[in-house]
């Protein structure tokens, strides 16, 4: 159900806080349903074709069951992407309509993207996809998304920035007293000077699905133009219990693939605000409105400039 958790976080722009005697009712609780967009285009050696998820937002205090999932997907939309040199049209694919080979293909794409594990999603999951391979992400190019559905027009724009390579990946002994079989991964890279850079990362263990870290994005406000060392916690599933002594650590002997991406500022702002709210929960937490770059709806249309690094965890 990780997708539904993310979907709720994207589209429910309000929280209920309990004070000592007074109940706070968010304004969004009575707002009408909106279209929620989650779409990406990626450059790089293993760049993915563009795709878009199109769903509906939920009222703040609503409940949902497995039987309701199919109703969240928005069908029959006309979705195009314009890169200034051509226009690609995305076609809708639904899981129940695919043969076994097509299901394997779509599952591998969504797994590489870090979007979700298709095997954990019940119902007839649907995605709009560039089936004709009309367009691939290219560094430095801008991509305009246009969605026509239900007498509405939604638009969004994203760019794919220059990639910034990681120079060194190393494993160190974690702080505290974790088991000897666990290590922490660290990266070293040179941030380009006098350029605003924004980063997002994912990790895959033993060829498994790419999962973003709980704090998966960063900007270079504090290390512009410097050689920077940073921890790379293992991406963890949002809907599973994790031992706090093992959280973010890798097991010695495992094969780790780091997906290291550069993104534009609006794409960064979306994930930065979304992850802030995901982590800072509780009755006394501070709420930050999730920033969407979709005009006419909610969500994100984002470009990735992706580099991949595969290493073996050692101690």
Buried (B, 14 or more C-beta within 10 A) or exposed (E): BBBBEBBBBBBBBBBEBEEEEEEEEBEBEEBEBBBBBBBBBBBBEEBBBBBBBBBBBBBBEEEBEEEEBBEBBBEEBEBEBBBEEEEBBBEBBBBEEBEEEEBEBBBEBBBBBBBBBBEEBEBEBBBBBBBEEBBBBBBEBEBBBBBBBEEEEBBBBBBBBEBBEBEEBBBEEBEEEBEEBBBBBBBEBBBBEEEEBBBBBBBBBEEBBBBBBBBBBBBBEEBBEEEBEBEBBBBBEBEEEEEEEBEBBBBBEBBBBBBBBBBBBBBBBBBBBBBBBBEEEEEEEEBEEBBBBBEEBBBBBBBBBBBBBEBEBEE
